[in-house]
């Protein structure tokens, strides 16, 4: 039985994480939220799980590093500076960062990578995602994760091959581009599709999350797996042995 610390425990994900930890037979040693200091919590835990906000990431990484414990980072909307901070902290502690902790999405990314690696750029790749009306970032972290998987399969850089926010007369689609479309509405927990469209045929890989427990269960599994690992930066595919 492990002791989990939940960062962002009052949020939507934090609340389901409390249930998922108990469901897995572990204990929650405490939680912190906006305005709280994560340091004291980290000293009571075997692993931290962070679903808070990008602005809190550095303090959370520092707390985990001082306590010498691993941390799972599921916060989305991270930018280049945040990833640099994770890389720096991973020199001292094990860190697993992902745009989506769902085991199903992890497998979907693996399939997207495999498909993109086997089909040339005459096949167009589009990623469509839909989330609840309260989500603040777009494309979602999961959509970017899927795009990155497809880009790696193609051996290209995602940033220079992305097409987003098409509106008006945009011209023809660029060959080899990876397109993104973001939909918002209702209470959708998360729907993602990778569409690979060729001449007169189309492949669609889809994952639908019915509620946030799928992310919480994956985060708990990632936390279990991360305990005892050497310092470094880890990924969800490693949790599944992919």
Secondary structure, 3 states (H helix, E strand, C coil): CCEEEEECCCCHHHHHHHHHHHHCCCEEEEEECCCCCCHHHHCCCCEEEECCCHHHHHHHHHHHHHHCCEEEECCCCCCHHHHHHHHHHCCCCEEEECCCCCHHHHHHHHHHHHHHHHCCCCCEEEEEEEECCCCCCCCCHHHHHHHHHHHHHHCCCCHHHEECCCCCCCCCCCCCCEEEEEEECCCCCEEEEEEEEECCEEEEEEEEECCCHHHHHHHHHHHHHHCCCCCEEECHHHHCCC
